[in-house]
Amino acid sequence: MNVLNFMQSFFNDGSHWHGYDGIPQRVWEHLQYTAGALAIAAAIGLPVGLVTGHTGRGGDVLAFLSAGARALPTFGLLVLMFVWLGLGIVPVMIPLVVLAIPPILITTYEAIRTVDPSPVDAARGMGMPEARILFQVEVPAALPLILSGLRSATIQIVSTATIAAYVSLGGVGRYILDGLYQHNYEKVAGGAALTALLALLVLVLFWAVGRVAVSPGVRRRRAA
C-alpha cells in the first residue's frame, strides 16, 4: 500500500471518528496546545518587538537572543523539561513557546522599523504621544508583516505540537507515535495528514484575518 491508501484507510475507519482517541478529540487537543503556546509567545514577543521597533534600540540583542532560541533543539528541550518538571502540559508548552517567540519577535521588530518615516515624523510634529504614534500610525502600516510573523509561529507550533505525545499527552501526534509503536502505518499516515491539514487551515485563517484587519490601502501598497 502507498501513503495515499494508508490515509484513505485511516479516515474511512469509523472507529477513528469517535471516543477519546477519535479524530475530533485529538484535533481539539492539538488546537488547545497550539492556541496556548501561541498566546504565551505573542504576549512576550509582540510587546517587546513593538517597543524595540518603535525606539530602534535593542535590535542586535533581539537578533542574538532569537538566534540562540532557534538553535535550541525542541525535542531535546522537551526531554529536559520532562525530566525536570515531570508529566504535565508545562514541559510541552515551554519548548513550543521558545520555538514560537523568535519569528514573532524579529518580524514585529522589522515590521515597525520598515514603516515609512514620513507619517511618523508628521505625527510627532503634531504633538502626538509616542504610544499613539505606535498604535495609530506604525502598527496599522506594519500589520501585514506582523501577521506574517504570527502565521509563521503558528505553523511551526502546529507542526511541532506532535511532540506532546512523547510525554503521554494527546493531539494528533498520538496517532504518529502509537502507529510507529504498533507498526500501524495507517495511523502514522493519518496523523501526518492531520498535521498538514491543520497547517493549511492556519494559512487560510491568517489570510482571512489579513483581509479583514489590514486596510485596503496598506494591502495595495504591499502588493505594489
C-alpha positions in Angstrom: 0.0 0.0 0.0 1.2 3.5 -0.7 0.8 6.5 1.6 -2.5 7.7 0.0 -4.0 4.3 0.5 -2.9 4.3 4.2 -4.5 7.8 4.6 -7.7 6.6 2.9 -7.9 3.6 5.2 -7.3 5.7 8.3 -10.0 8.2 7.5 -12.5 5.6 6.3 -12.2 3.7 9.6 -15.3 4.7 11.6 -13.6 3.8 14.9 -11.2 6.8 14.3 -14.1 9.3 14.5 -15.4 8.9 18.0 -14.2 8.2 21.5 -11.2 9.6 23.5 -8.9 8.5 20.7 -11.1 9.9 17.9 -10.0 12.4 15.4 -12.3 15.3 16.7 -10.9 14.8 20.2 -7.2 14.6 19.1 -7.6 17.6 16.8 -9.2 19.6 19.7 -6.3 18.7 22.0 -3.8 19.7 19.3 -5.6 23.1 18.8 -5.5 23.7 22.5 -1.8 23.1 22.7 -1.3 25.4 19.7 -3.5 28.2 21.0 -1.9 28.1 24.4 1.6 28.2 23.2 0.8 31.0 20.6 -0.9 33.1 23.2 2.1 33.0 25.6 4.6 33.6 22.8 2.6 36.5 21.4 2.2 38.0 24.9 6.0 38.0 25.1 7.1 38.6 21.5 4.6 41.3 20.4 5.2 43.9 23.1 9.0 43.5 23.0 9.0 43.7 19.2 6.8 46.7 19.1 8.7 48.7 21.7 12.1 47.9 20.4 11.0 48.5 16.8 9.5 51.9 17.8 12.5 53.1 19.7 15.1 51.5 17.4 17.0 50.2 20.4 18.0 46.6 21.2 17.8 45.2 17.7 21.2 43.5 18.0 20.2 41.9 21.3 17.0 40.7 19.9 18.7 39.1 16.9 21.2 37.4 19.2 18.5 36.0 21.6 16.3 34.9 18.7 19.2 33.1 17.0 20.0 31.4 20.3 16.4 30.3 20.8 16.2 28.9 17.3 19.4 26.9 17.9 17.8 25.0 20.8 16.6 21.5 19.8 12.8 21.4 20.5 12.7 17.7 21.3 15.8 17.9 23.4 14.3 20.8 25.4 11.1 18.8 25.8 13.1 15.9 27.3 14.9 18.2 29.6 11.7 19.9 30.8 10.1 16.5 31.3 13.0 15.2 33.4 12.9 18.5 35.4 9.2 19.0 35.8 7.6 15.6 35.2 4.4 14.8 33.4 2.0 17.6 32.5 1.3 20.3 30.0 4.1 22.7 31.2 7.0 20.6 29.8 5.3 20.8 26.4 4.4 24.5 26.5 7.9 25.6 27.2 9.6 24.3 24.1 6.7 25.3 21.9 6.8 28.9 23.3 10.6 29.0 22.9 10.1 27.9 19.3 7.4 30.5 18.5 8.9 33.6 20.1 11.7 34.3 17.6 9.6 34.7 14.4 7.1 36.8 16.3 9.7 39.0 17.9 12.0 39.6 15.0 9.2 40.0 12.4 7.4 42.5 14.6 10.6 44.5 15.2 11.5 44.5 11.5 7.9 45.4 10.6 7.9 48.5 12.8 11.4 49.6 11.6 10.4 49.4 8.0 7.4 51.7 8.3 7.7 54.8 6.1 9.1 57.5 8.5 7.2 60.4 6.8 3.8 59.8 8.6 5.7 59.1 11.8 7.6 62.4 11.7 4.3 64.2 10.8 2.6 62.7 13.8 5.4 63.7 16.1 5.3 67.2 14.6 1.6 67.4 15.5 2.5 66.6 19.1 1.0 63.1 19.1 2.2 61.0 22.1 4.6 58.1 21.3 2.1 55.4 22.3 -0.5 56.8 19.9 2.2 57.1 17.1 3.0 53.4 17.7 -0.6 52.1 17.7 -2.3 54.5 15.3 0.4 55.1 12.7 3.1 52.4 12.8 1.1 49.3 13.7 -1.6 49.7 11.0 1.1 50.1 8.4 3.2 47.2 9.7 0.3 44.9 10.3 0.8 42.6 7.2 4.3 41.8 8.3 3.3 41.4 12.0 0.6 38.9 10.9 3.2 37.0 8.8 5.3 36.5 11.9 2.3 35.3 13.8 1.4 33.0 10.9 4.9 31.5 10.8 5.0 30.9 14.5 1.6 29.3 14.4 2.6 26.9 11.6 5.7 26.0 13.5 3.7 25.2 16.7 1.1 23.2 14.8 3.8 21.1 13.1 5.8 20.6 16.3 3.0 20.1 18.9 3.0 16.4 17.9 5.8 16.1 20.5 3.1 16.3 23.2 2.5 12.6 22.5 6.0 11.8 23.7 5.1 12.8 27.3 1.8 10.9 27.3 -0.4 13.8 26.2 -2.8 13.9 23.3 -3.0 15.7 20.0 -2.7 14.3 16.5 0.9 13.3 17.4 -0.7 10.5 19.4 -1.5 8.7 16.1 2.1 9.0 14.8 3.7 7.8 18.0 1.2 5.0 18.6 1.2 4.0 15.0 5.0 3.6 15.0 4.9 1.6 18.2 2.1 -0.7 16.8 3.6 -0.8 13.3 0.2 0.6 12.2 1.2 2.8 9.3 -2.4 3.8 8.6 -2.3 5.7 11.9 1.1 7.2 11.1 -0.1 8.4 7.7 -3.3 9.7 9.2 -1.5 11.7 11.9 0.8 13.2 9.4 -2.1 14.1 7.1 -4.0 15.8 10.0 -0.9 17.8 10.9 -0.5 19.0 7.3 -4.3 19.8 7.2 -4.0 21.9 10.4 -1.1 23.8 8.9 -3.1 24.6 5.8 -6.0 25.7 8.0 -3.7 28.1 9.7 -2.7 29.6 6.3 -6.4 30.1 5.4 -7.2 31.6 8.8 -4.4 34.1 8.6 -5.3 35.0 5.0 -8.9 35.7 6.2 -7.7 37.8 9.2 -5.4 39.8 6.9 -8.3 40.5 4.6 -10.4 41.8 7.5 -7.7 43.5 9.7 -5.4 45.1 7.1 -6.7 48.3 5.5 -7.2 48.1 1.6 -4.7 51.0 1.2 -1.9 49.0 3.0 -2.7 45.9 1.1 -2.4 47.7 -2.2 0.8 49.3 -1.2 2.3 45.9 -0.2 1.1 44.4 -3.5 2.7 47.2 -5.4 
